[in-house]
């Protein structure tokens, strides 16, 4: 992978240091994710990587949220997940940061409060089709400006086949894996976002990996006139 720019690298280092007080597995997991997953560089390479008030659906241990706050890319974060132990790790390392956690089962997600940006990273494909639709609806209603989704694209040939196969294998041993491996066609996600008034761009998010992940960046049309076309 390409090394992150110095400001991002410094924010990653600060975030990793915070997780030294988390659970043993959590601190090693977070350090590996932040340094090896191409997601974080991809997010900070987006146009205007300032996300304001954030809701992160399916936040896990909250490393994205802590990083956004450490980097000054978010003002406040509501971190949402269904697993109490993961949220506990996020709370434990968030001292001095404007982060709040809520435990919700995404299959019964209540109406969300308004936020500038809503993140859904590696979340939708773990849900059944009806729940995916409901979560998208909740996000499009609550997002004042932006929705950012990382999704496994089922139409990327060998990458998609490998990603799906590995996800199914992982479910036998990974305690936090979701119940489904159900990637929704990216075009269907884009259609729903556009129908809700967003302009959408799609970028590969697999640099240095064999996976089929793409980053979907949706900006509400009444907030900008300048957004890259979908690819």
Secondary structure, DSSP 8 states (H G I E B T S, - for coil): -----HHHHHHHHHHHHHGGGS-HHHHHHHHHHHHH-THHHHHHTSTT----EEEEET-TT-HHHHHHHHTTS-SEEEEEES-HHHHHHHHHT-TTS-EEEEE--GGG------EEEEEEES-GGGS-HHHHHHHHHHHHHHEEEEEEEEEE-TTSTHHHHHHHHHHHHHTTT-TT--S------HHHHHHHHHHTTEEEEEEE--TTSS--EEEEEEEEGGG-S------
